[in-house]
Amino acid sequence: MLPRIGVLMGGKSAEREVSLRTGQAVYNALLQKGYDAVQIDVDDHIVDSLRKERVGLAFIALHGPGGEDGTIQGLLEILGIPYTGPGVLPSAICMDKITTKKILVYEGLPTPRFIIAKRREYQEKGLSNILLRMQGIVSLPVVVKAPRQGSTIGVTFVRQQAELPVALEEAFKYGAEALIEEMIDGIEVTAAVMGNGQPVALPLIEIVSKTGVYDYQAKYTVGMSEHIIPPRLPEDVQQRIKHLAESVYAALDCRGVVRVDFMVNKDNRPYILEVNTIPGMTETSLVPDAARAAGMEFADLVEKLAISAWENK
């Protein structure tokens, strides 16, 4: 039997509300399975809370900075409390889209072309310098991203040059760097991967948003997006995507369940966008849908992740 499980949720990031929803769903599933569980809203007194509640295993349901970036993982390591999801280094790497993309390039894994724009460079040298660096590497349309946020926070789709300054300013609200990435026109597909030593991709999901963009509203509003299982892609392309997702999982030393997001262009070539080490577990989330397609109900998925984390300690 597992020890008391603390569901770590909430936190201070811009994704707090989503985290609370994920945490509530996980907590309910653990109770359904008969486990001794407690909800813990992560704040400045998290160490006291963990000790007061006698937590022996942490189920991390946090999203964004402070939850996915290795900081809470490092604290749990110091306290000697096993936890779900990847360790400190993989969490920190995957939370940073720029670092992730650099590793993907090193590993020879396909990802859209990109450049990095720095706030100081933009303020001192202006837009013209960034446009100059874009030449020959990435051209409009592009996606401008805040590299250390999730849930499409700080993300802007730019189709005309005049839109670029506003997009950069939006990304710079969240940090000193912005990722300017080639926009791939095609089908959005996500692959959930599970396992510690031997990663296995769950059934793929094609994402179709009612707004045309899988943004915050489409992700977390019931009825605003459609999850198509399996994707409307040839079988060999689906197998290629699964293989790439498993390769990313292994290359970044992940564990637990991780979601790898792809765009597949009109020539059926998949490109890796990013890696989510603590994917959402709400009623509209992708990973529970993928698990269900594999014959695993939500409560079974949560239990499997908790047991895996305890065995991995």
N, C-alpha and C positions, 0 to 999 in steps of 0.2 A: 504494500500500500504506500502511496506517495505521502510525504509530509504535508503540512498545511501549505496551500498554494496562495501566494499573494498576487493578485491581478493588478499590475502596475498600469495606471491609466491617467488620462487628463494631462497633467504637465502644464508647461508654460508656452508651448510653441503655438504657431498660428493654426495648427491642426488639432488643437485641444478638443473641440467639439466632436470631431471624427473619432478621436481616441476614446472619448467617453462612451461613444456608441459601440466601438469595437470591444472595449473593456466590459461593458454591460453584457454583450452577447457572449463573450468568453466566460464570464462569471456564471451566467445562467446555465451554460453548457456544462461547466464543471459541477455545479450543484445537481444538475440532471443526472450526471454520471456517479453521484454519490461522494464526491470529494469534499474535503474540508477546505473551503476557499474563502478569501476575504478580499474586498475591493480596497485598493489604496490609491488615493489621488496624490500623485507625486508633487511635492512642494519642497520648501527649504528644510522641512523636518523629516525627510524621507528615511534617514537612518534610524531616528527614534521610532518612526512608525513601523518599520520592518522588525525592529527588536520588540516593540510593544506587542505586535501581533504574532510574534514567534513564527515568522515566515521561514519555511525550509526550502521552498522552491518558488522562483519568481516567473510568472507568465507575463512577458512584456507586451503590453497592448498600447504602447506609446507610439506616436507618429511625429516625425519631424525632429528638429534639433533638440537635444536633451534626451531623446528616446531611441532614435535610430542611428545616432552618430558615434556610438561607442562610449559615451560618457556614463550613462546608467550601467552599461555593461562593465565598465571599469570599476565602478563603485561596488557592484555585486561581487566582482572578483575579489576585491579587498575584503569584503564581509564574508566571503566563503559561501555565498548563496548561489546554487545552480540556477540557470535561467534559460528561457527559450530563445531561439534565434541564434544568429552568428555571434562570434566573439568580438572582442574590442576592435582589432584591426580590420577585419572584413566589414564590420558595421561602419567604421569611420570612412573606409574607402568607398563603399557603395553609396553612402549618404552624399558624397561629393561627386557630382556628375562629371566634373572635369577630370578628376583623378581616375574615375572609373573608365572614362573614354581613353585616357592615356594607356591604361593597362590593356584595354581591348585592342588598341592599335598594336601594342607590343606583342600580344598573343596572336595577332593575325586574324582577329574576329571582326566581322563587318559592322561598322557603325557609321552614321552619317558624318560627312566632313564638317570641320568646325574650326573656329578660332576662339581665343579667349580675349575679352575686352576688360580692361582694368579701369576702375572709376577714376583714379588719378590721371591716367593717360587721357581719358575722355575729357576731364576737366581742364587739363593743361594744353592738350594738343587738338582737341575738338573732334568732331565726327569725321572730318576728312582723313585723319590719320587711320582711323579704324576702317574706313572704306578702302583706303590704300592697302591695308593688310589683308582685307577680304579678297582682293583681286587674285584670280587664279586658284583660289582655294574654295571659297563659298560665295555664291551669288544669290540674289533675291529670286524667289521667296525664301525666308529663313525663319527659324524659331529662336527667339531670345529667351534664355532661361536664367533664373536665379539658381546657381548650381547646388545650393545646400538646402533647398526646400523640397517639399513633396506636395501631392494633391494638386498639381499644376499651379501652385502659388508662385507668383513672380514670373509666370510664363506668358509670352505674347507672340502671336503669329504676325509676321511682318511681310507684307506683299509689295509695299512701295517704300522707297528710300525715305520719304517724308515721315513715315511711321517709326523709323528706327530710333530717333532720339527719345521718344516717349517710352518705347520698349526698354531701352537701356536704363532710363531713369527708374522704371518700375523694378527691374532686376536689381539695381543698385540700392534699393530700399532695404534689401536683405543681406547685403554684403559688398565687399570691395571688388568682386569679379562678376562678369556676366559671360555666359556661354552663348555664342552665336553659331547656330547649327543649321546645316542644310535641311530644308524642308523636303521630306520624301512624300510624294503624292502616291497614295495607294490605300491599302487595307491595314488597319491597326489590329494587331494580334498580341495576345499575352500568353505566357507559358508559366504555370506554377510548377516549381521543382521541389521535390521532397527527398529526404534521406540525409544521412550523415556521411558515411563512407562511400555509399553507392547512390548517387543522385538519380532520380527517375522523374521525368516530366509527366505531369498529369495531362488530361485532354486539353487541347488548345481552345482558346476562346477568341472569336472575332468580335470586335467592339464596334457598334454602330450607334452614334450619338444623334439624338433628335435635333441638336443644335448644329450638327456638322463638326463640332469640336468636342473631344472628350475632356471637358474642363471640370472645375470643381462642382458646378451645378449638375452636370450630366452624371458625374460619379456618385453623388450622394443624394440625388432626388429620385425617388421611385418613379419609374416610367419614363425617365429622360434618356435612358440608353438601353440598347438591346444587346444581349450576350448570345452570340450564335455559336453553338457547339454541334458538330465540328465547324471550323471556318470553311468558307467557300473557296477553298484552295485545293490544288491537286495533292494527292496523297504523298508524293515524293517531296513536295515543298513543305508539307506539314512535318514530315520526318526530319527534314533538314532543320526546321525551326526547333524541334525538340532536341536534336543533337546539339545545336548551338546553345540552347538554354542550359543543357546539362554541362556543356563545356565551360560556360560562364560560371556556373555554380562551383565547379571544381577549381577553376582558375583563381577565383576570389576566395576560396577556402570557406564557403558558406556551410551552414547547417540549419536544421529545422526546415521550414517552408519559406521559399523565396519566390518572388514573381519577377520575371524578366519580360520587359515590354519591347515589342518589335513594330516596325513598319515594313510592309511588303510592297515593293513598287510594282508598276504595271508589267514588268518583265518577270514577276514572281521571285525577285531577289529580296531576301529578308535582311533588314538592318537592325541592329540592337540599339535601342534608345537608352534604357537605364535599367537598374536593378533595385528592387524594393525588398529590403531585408525584413521589414515588419509590415507586410501587406494588410490592407484593411480586412476586417472580419465583420462587416455590418450586413444588414439584410440586402444591400445592393452591391456587395463586394464580389470581386472576381474569383478569388481563391476558393471560397465556399462553393461557388458554382462549379468550378473545375473538379473539386473533390467529389461533389455530388454526381457529376458525370462519370466519375471513376468508381461509383458505388459506395462512397463514403459520406455519411450524413454529417452535419455540422458538429454535433456533439462528439462523434467518433473522431473527427479531425482534431478537435481541441484536445481530446484525451491522448491521441497519438503523439501530438506535439509535446504535451506535458511529460509523458512517459519517456519520450526520446531525450528530452532535456535532462531528466533525472538519470537516465542510463549513461548519458554523455559526461556526467560530472566527474 
